[in-house]
Amino acid sequence: METGVTCYARGAFLPTSVSSSQHSTALVSPSSISPSFSSKSLKSSSLFGESLRVVPRSSLKVSRTKNSSLVTRCEIGDSLEEFLTKATPDKGLIRLMVCMGEALRTIAFKVRTASCGGTACVNSFGDEQLAVDMVANQLLFEALTYSHYCKYACSEEVPELQDMGGPVEGGFSVAFDPLDGSSIVDTNFTVGTIFGVWPGDKLTGVTGRDQVASAMGIYGPRTTYVLALKDIPGTHEFLLLDEGKWQHVKDTTEIGEGKLFSPGNLRATFDNPAYDKLINYYVREKYTLRYTGGMVPDVNQIIVKEKGIFTNVTSPSSKAKLRLLFEVAPLGFLVEKAGGYSSDGTQSVLDKVIKELDERTQVAYGSKNEIIRFEETLYGSSRLKGGVPVGAAV
């Protein structure tokens, strides 16, 4: 019998009981990332000491659709492990996403307790004091090694492939930005982690649409883990509870229209008249400005609020800074799975072939009409619509 998968929300979820226990502050010794690295050295790790919890098949809630297929339901209130077990049959992907969740939980603690002074925020990693973005970098590499399903990993900090020792067949390659917005940690703004997961051993010659999953960890007043999987619709938010568990609290399947804008790289308006025209349109039409300087919170608000637009446009004197592999493609996957759209001006960022690890691009994320307006204003036409121009393009 064929088994299908779907997710649905039963309404708002509020935890009925929350433990007051504190997170473990035990530290994990740094590990060298090399082809000869032995996973045995991680057995005593306090970060990844628990074995992967798998929900027994008999405990899954199922219902019958009209064609009599069994449908496993992912529910608001599920733990991360329960959700993933229902959402995908790929045990390797489940393992990898759970291990990354453990890393995000620890990074959140490290960010929250970082000592900031001068030009850097630092925290401890084993016997070392490292910049907090490098602590995040080390934790993510360790998580991917411990998952045993990651073949190659690549960090924005050092854009070079690292062999994690996982299989090519049935394994994955992961690209990540360990701490997007690290320069604003000292101001106590929200920052986050971004990562994309591709099947096999390739991170170049692929597109964002080839991803099997992507996610971001958001470290703010709340700590959340927002993820999307190729196997199921929607983008899904998990809240870190006081007891240290991830709880499924929100699904987003549609990005509607709303006057909320987050304009990055405004210096480009000086010598990009089309971008200047677009920004003036937002101001004239009384859009609400919501921009922090951190890409993670600025894009996350589109998913959470289910409306708005984020832009980061280039000009002759202001070149592209956002990396396609580490930031743009993973976030594009999240936005489009949530029902939104992305664009580099002429196409979805998910359709751009990643030619180099450090390739950069301009980008916009948002609702359909906002992306139409973005493309028409900057380039005169939109692939999403023909006929009468929208708003600022007139």
Phi, psi and omega per residue, in radians:
M1 nan 2.364 -3.140
E2 -1.297 2.511 3.106
T3 -2.050 2.178 3.088
G4 -1.816 2.936 -3.126
V5 -2.299 2.358 3.036
T6 -2.530 2.765 3.118
C7 -2.172 2.529 3.098
Y8 -2.607 2.809 3.133
A9 -1.912 2.400 3.110
R10 -1.651 0.093 -3.096
G11 2.139 -3.116 -3.093
A12 -1.135 2.472 -3.141
F13 -1.967 2.266 3.020
L14 -2.178 2.181 3.132
P15 -1.030 2.331 -3.106
T16 -1.500 -0.419 3.096
S17 -2.536 2.307 -3.119
V18 -2.222 2.216 3.138
S19 -1.273 2.546 3.098
S20 -1.641 0.137 3.139
S21 -1.129 2.573 -3.100
Q22 -1.560 2.727 3.055
H23 -1.157 2.588 3.035
S24 -1.184 2.362 3.130
T25 -1.841 0.176 3.111
A26 -1.065 2.524 -3.064
L27 -1.834 2.698 -3.141
V28 -1.829 2.311 3.128
S29 -1.164 2.434 -3.131
P30 -1.122 2.529 3.141
S31 -2.048 2.534 3.072
S32 -1.354 2.413 -3.117
I33 -1.754 1.845 -3.119
S34 -2.681 2.842 -3.126
P35 -1.045 -0.443 -3.082
S36 -1.637 0.107 -3.097
F37 -1.078 2.342 -3.128
S38 -1.740 2.207 3.137
S39 -1.216 -0.252 -3.119
K40 -1.096 -0.513 -3.110
S41 -1.192 -0.205 -3.120
L42 -1.685 0.009 -3.039
K43 -1.055 -0.565 -3.104
S44 -1.620 0.103 -3.100
S45 -1.054 2.266 3.109
S46 -1.286 -0.339 -3.124
L47 -1.331 -0.750 -3.020
F48 -2.112 0.567 -3.082
G49 -1.268 -0.501 -3.112
E50 -1.380 2.420 3.071
S51 -1.270 2.730 -3.132
L52 -1.099 2.201 3.138
R53 -1.516 2.189 3.139
V54 -2.033 2.224 3.135
V55 -1.283 2.228 3.106
P56 -1.009 2.470 -3.119
R57 -0.965 -0.601 -3.080
S58 -1.193 -0.313 -3.094
S59 -1.598 -0.114 -3.110
L60 -1.317 2.404 3.094
K61 -1.417 2.302 -3.134
V62 -2.291 2.762 3.041
S63 -2.469 2.849 -3.121
R64 -1.805 2.328 3.052
T65 -1.581 3.123 -3.084
K66 -1.075 -0.516 -3.137
N67 -1.594 0.254 3.060
S68 1.190 0.182 3.054
S69 -1.282 2.546 3.050
L70 -1.355 2.339 -3.142
V71 -2.074 2.089 3.097
T72 -1.532 2.244 -3.039
R73 -1.784 2.173 2.989
C74 -1.525 2.171 -3.019
E75 -1.996 2.632 2.953
I76 -1.061 2.289 -3.073
G77 1.845 -0.257 3.085
D78 -1.113 2.616 2.934
S79 -1.297 2.920 3.117
L80 -1.028 -0.779 -3.121
E81 -1.122 -0.721 3.116
E82 -1.107 -0.786 -3.137
F83 -1.040 -0.875 -3.087
L84 -1.131 -0.665 3.133
T85 -1.110 -0.608 3.100
K86 -1.384 -0.525 -2.975
A87 -1.461 -0.495 -3.089
T88 -2.538 2.487 3.072
P89 -1.457 -0.079 -3.062
D90 -1.414 1.764 -3.092
K91 -1.151 -0.531 3.090
G92 -1.142 -0.751 3.115
L93 -1.162 -0.697 3.079
I94 -1.003 -0.868 -3.125
R95 -1.013 -0.799 -3.103
L96 -1.118 -0.785 -3.103
M97 -1.177 -0.596 3.093
V98 -1.206 -0.759 3.111
C99 -1.088 -0.701 3.087
M100 -1.142 -0.618 3.070
G101 -1.078 -0.666 3.085
E102 -1.125 -0.723 3.106
A103 -1.111 -0.748 3.140
L104 -1.070 -0.685 3.125
R105 -1.071 -0.737 -3.133
T106 -1.260 -0.683 3.094
I107 -1.049 -0.717 3.120
A108 -0.981 -0.751 3.117
F109 -1.158 -0.723 -3.125
K110 -1.140 -0.675 3.092
V111 -1.159 -0.750 -3.082
R112 -1.155 -0.477 -3.076
T113 -1.941 0.259 -3.135
A114 -1.181 2.512 3.056
S115 -1.660 2.104 -3.073
C116 -1.958 2.297 3.103
G117 -2.877 2.499 -3.122
G118 1.183 -2.047 -3.070
T119 -1.978 0.076 -3.059
A120 -2.468 2.664 2.994
C121 -1.941 2.236 -3.044
V122 -2.178 2.801 3.018
N123 -2.680 2.997 -3.072
S124 -1.540 2.542 3.021
F125 -2.443 1.779 -2.997
G126 1.148 -2.179 -3.141
D127 -1.678 0.103 -3.070
E128 -1.852 2.704 2.932
Q129 -1.856 2.026 -3.080
L130 -2.143 2.699 2.973
A131 -0.987 2.481 -2.983
V132 -1.079 -0.508 3.086
D133 -1.220 -0.545 3.089
M134 -1.319 -0.546 3.007
V135 -1.064 -0.820 3.108
A136 -1.045 -0.723 3.138
N137 -1.017 -0.836 -3.127
Q138 -1.129 -0.727 -3.123
L139 -1.109 -0.681 -3.129
L140 -1.217 -0.711 3.069
F141 -1.069 -0.721 -3.136
E142 -1.141 -0.716 3.117
A143 -1.063 -0.760 -3.120
L144 -1.181 -0.635 3.068
T145 -1.127 -0.786 -3.095
Y146 -1.180 -0.432 3.141
S147 -1.127 -0.490 -3.109
H148 1.181 0.120 -3.136
Y149 -2.103 0.121 3.120
C150 -1.765 2.113 3.089
K151 -1.418 -1.013 3.114
Y152 -2.187 2.565 3.032
A153 -2.310 2.642 -3.115
C154 -2.543 2.266 -3.111
S155 -1.896 2.553 3.069
E156 -1.083 -0.497 3.138
E157 -1.069 -0.761 3.084
V158 -2.371 1.634 -3.025
P159 -1.276 1.178 3.077
E160 -2.346 2.480 -3.140
L161 -1.159 2.333 3.065
Q162 -2.063 2.295 -3.132
D163 -1.415 2.063 -3.123
M164 -1.635 -0.070 3.052
G165 1.524 0.020 3.137
G166 -1.403 3.033 -3.115
P167 -1.361 2.713 3.005
V168 -1.376 -0.884 3.101
E169 -1.358 2.058 -3.112
G170 1.471 0.021 3.117
G171 -1.878 -3.039 -3.015
F172 -2.464 2.790 2.980
S173 -2.096 2.418 -2.976
V174 -2.222 2.320 3.032
A175 -2.024 2.419 -3.088
F176 -2.574 2.656 2.923
D177 -1.836 1.891 -2.974
P178 -1.115 -0.641 3.135
L179 -2.625 1.464 3.083
D180 -1.164 2.243 -3.103
G181 1.545 0.368 -3.090
S182 -1.038 -0.443 -3.132
S183 -1.286 -0.188 3.132
I184 -1.978 0.251 3.061
V185 -1.094 -0.712 -3.085
D186 -1.151 -0.413 3.103
T187 -1.521 -0.012 3.095
N188 1.194 0.478 3.009
F189 -1.391 2.820 3.065
T190 -1.199 2.373 3.082
V191 -2.279 3.114 -3.097
G192 -2.918 3.016 3.076
T193 -1.942 2.486 3.112
I194 -2.202 2.380 2.986
F195 -2.616 2.637 3.081
G196 -2.163 2.559 -3.087
V197 -2.111 2.116 3.102
W198 -1.967 2.554 3.108
P199 -1.269 2.559 3.045
G200 1.398 -2.531 -2.991
D201 -2.134 0.452 -3.091
K202 -2.078 2.285 2.990
L203 -2.137 0.003 2.981
T204 -2.223 2.735 -3.051
G205 1.308 0.225 3.124
V206 -2.112 3.001 3.071
T207 -2.101 2.926 3.077
G208 -1.099 -0.475 3.136
R209 -1.241 -0.269 3.105
D210 -1.390 -0.134 -3.122
Q211 -1.094 2.512 3.021
V212 -1.679 -0.271 3.095
A213 -2.907 2.716 2.932
S214 -2.619 2.855 -3.069
A215 -2.835 2.884 2.951
M216 -2.467 2.518 2.992
G217 -1.791 2.301 -3.091
I218 -2.015 2.096 -3.087
Y219 -1.904 1.661 -3.120
G220 -2.438 -2.563 3.037
P221 -0.976 -0.600 2.961
R222 -1.992 2.682 2.992
T223 -1.860 2.127 -3.098
T224 -2.262 2.725 3.136
Y225 -2.167 1.891 -3.074
V226 -1.874 2.135 -3.029
L227 -2.402 2.791 3.050
A228 -2.442 2.478 3.120
L229 -2.103 2.530 -3.132
K230 -1.098 -0.540 -3.032
D231 -1.253 -0.382 -3.042
I232 -2.344 2.695 3.118
P233 -1.309 2.819 3.008
G234 1.557 2.873 3.005
T235 -2.049 2.409 -2.874
H236 -2.199 2.290 -3.084
E237 -1.837 2.340 3.077
F238 -2.092 2.361 -3.128
L239 -1.776 2.351 3.065
L240 -1.430 2.005 3.134
L241 -1.441 2.894 -3.138
D242 -1.040 -0.520 -3.129
E243 -1.363 -0.021 3.057
G244 1.610 0.169 -3.127
K245 -1.808 2.622 3.062
W246 -1.574 2.229 -3.121
Q247 -2.060 2.269 3.127
H248 -1.222 2.065 -3.034
V249 -2.146 -0.263 -3.096
K250 -2.764 2.487 2.970
D251 -2.053 2.420 3.039
T252 -2.143 2.141 -3.122
T253 -2.180 -0.036 -3.123
E254 -2.606 2.298 3.026
I255 -1.888 1.949 -3.082
G256 -1.645 -2.980 -3.115
E257 -1.560 2.495 3.112
G258 -3.078 2.545 -3.031
K259 -1.498 1.336 3.125
L260 -2.351 2.135 -3.106
F261 -2.307 2.570 -3.113
S262 -2.318 1.609 -3.001
P263 -1.653 1.926 3.081
G264 -1.555 2.811 3.081
N265 0.908 0.904 -3.121
L266 -1.127 -0.350 3.108
R267 -1.066 -0.367 3.136
A268 -1.206 -0.312 3.123
T269 -1.163 -0.315 -3.132
F270 -1.102 -0.714 -3.125
D271 -2.261 0.451 2.966
N272 -2.245 1.549 -3.051
P273 -0.993 -0.586 -3.121
A274 -1.177 -0.702 3.107
Y275 -1.189 -0.677 3.081
D276 -1.060 -0.703 3.104
K277 -1.105 -0.715 -3.138
L278 -1.153 -0.769 3.134
I279 -1.113 -0.724 3.098
N280 -1.092 -0.597 3.072
Y281 -1.082 -0.811 3.138
Y282 -1.040 -0.728 -3.128
V283 -1.192 -0.801 -3.113
R284 -1.097 -0.632 -3.130
E285 -1.521 0.158 3.031
K286 1.073 0.755 2.978
Y287 -1.188 2.615 3.062
T288 -1.470 2.188 3.141
L289 -1.450 2.167 3.070
R290 -2.395 1.594 -3.081
Y291 -2.412 2.200 -3.090
T292 -1.892 -0.309 -3.006
G293 1.585 -0.038 3.047
G294 -1.934 2.153 -3.064
M295 -1.129 -0.651 -3.118
V296 -1.059 -0.978 3.128
P297 -1.142 -0.561 -3.110
D298 -1.230 -0.579 3.069
V299 -1.461 -0.623 3.139
N300 -1.055 -0.593 -3.123
Q301 -1.135 -0.501 3.074
I302 -1.125 -0.717 -3.134
I303 -1.246 -0.747 -3.101
V304 -1.270 -0.805 -3.130
K305 -1.387 -0.283 3.139
E306 1.068 0.652 3.099
K307 -2.938 2.934 3.006
G308 1.836 -3.079 -3.130
I309 -2.565 2.503 3.007
F310 -2.067 2.325 3.113
T311 -2.273 2.536 2.967
N312 -2.558 1.767 -2.951
V313 -1.952 2.610 -3.133
T314 -1.709 3.002 3.065
S315 -2.676 3.008 3.136
P316 -0.970 -0.591 -3.103
S317 -1.773 -0.116 -3.107
S318 -2.243 1.652 -3.018
K319 -1.356 2.914 -3.136
A320 -1.140 2.395 3.120
K321 -2.027 -0.449 -3.041
L322 -1.382 2.310 -3.060
R323 -1.544 2.250 -3.090
L324 -1.063 -0.807 -3.063
L325 -1.249 -0.779 -2.975
F326 -1.544 -0.464 -3.047
E327 -2.199 -0.988 -2.936
V328 -1.150 -0.843 -3.112
A329 -1.185 -0.823 3.098
P330 -1.048 -0.745 3.126
L331 -1.220 -0.598 3.068
G332 -1.077 -0.680 3.100
F333 -1.093 -0.772 3.122
L334 -1.084 -0.807 -3.099
V335 -1.153 -0.783 -3.102
E336 -1.237 -0.599 3.042
K337 -1.173 -0.439 3.105
A338 -1.418 -0.052 3.129
G339 1.767 0.107 3.115
G340 -1.686 -2.914 -3.093
Y341 -2.356 2.780 3.068
S342 -2.359 2.809 -3.124
S343 -2.795 2.547 2.949
D344 -1.777 0.137 -3.103
G345 2.085 -0.545 -3.106
T346 -2.306 -0.311 -3.114
Q347 -2.654 2.864 3.023
S348 -1.072 2.446 3.113
V349 -1.147 -0.333 3.114
L350 -1.289 -0.253 3.133
D351 -1.688 -0.052 3.122
K352 -1.357 2.212 3.082
V353 -1.292 2.248 3.137
I354 -1.441 1.808 -3.055
K355 -1.541 -0.570 -3.137
E356 -2.352 2.630 -3.128
L357 -1.056 -0.588 -3.055
D358 -1.798 0.340 -3.122
E359 -1.100 2.456 -3.068
R360 -2.161 2.765 -3.065
T361 -2.762 2.803 2.922
Q362 -1.487 2.881 -3.045
V363 -2.818 2.692 2.930
A364 -2.442 2.466 3.027
Y365 -2.201 2.519 3.079
G366 2.908 -2.846 3.117
S367 -1.292 2.939 -3.089
K368 -1.038 -0.860 -3.102
N369 -1.133 -0.601 3.117
E370 -1.195 -0.650 3.103
I371 -1.244 -0.622 3.024
I372 -1.042 -0.811 3.138
R373 -1.084 -0.737 3.122
F374 -1.030 -0.888 -3.094
E375 -1.174 -0.744 -3.118
E376 -1.168 -0.681 -3.114
T377 -1.210 -0.705 -3.089
L378 -1.435 -0.577 -3.010
Y379 -2.274 0.077 3.008
G380 1.571 -0.292 3.122
S381 -2.709 2.853 3.128
S382 -2.248 2.386 3.081
R383 -1.168 -0.287 -3.065
L384 -1.574 -0.159 -3.025
K385 -2.813 2.492 3.003
G386 -1.977 2.947 3.051
G387 1.659 -2.392 -2.997
V388 -1.221 2.218 3.096
P389 -1.070 2.732 -3.117
V390 -1.842 2.260 2.935
G391 0.950 -2.041 -2.993
A392 -1.067 -0.377 -3.117
A393 -1.257 -0.283 -3.091
V394 -1.189 nan nan
